[in-house]
Amino acid sequence: MAKKTKKKPIKRVAESGVLELWRKVVIMRANGQCEYPNCTVNFTQLHPHHYYSRGNKSVKYDPLNGICFCHQHHTNGKEAAHLDPDFKEKWLASGKRPEGWLEELTRRKNQIAKDNDELRGYWKEKLKEELERLEGEK
């Protein structure tokens, strides 16, 4: 009879901790500035925004899927990401991301993923590495 091998248990990884790391990376990558086109308002409270919904598990924690906005451009103003139906078109036209960004993000989005401890553990490590890299650039 074949001997069964036990799978190594996957460490529990809290979603809130991974999203907090994601938030820090998105804001730091934007140099603490709102990424809305021509935003000159000096807001101290910045909000990370998912280009593709957090409901899409494949890119939920991917910093490529993050955009940094001030409160006005995230949820509050008439041009806010959550209120303006033309938001994505306007933002993409601004050139805030390099050519090929949307294609790569869409490719990643179309992969199948389960939001489980394994996925969160993977992104937790990747985000920590990215945060360290960004802090080293300061």
Protein Blocks (a to p, Z undefined) as FASTA:
>chain_A
ZZdddddddddddfklmmmmmmmmmmmmnnopafbehiabdcfbdcdddfbafklmklmm
gmklpccddfklmmmmmmbfklmmklmmmmmmnopacehklmmmmmmmmpccdddfklmm
mmmmmmmmmmmmmmmmZZ
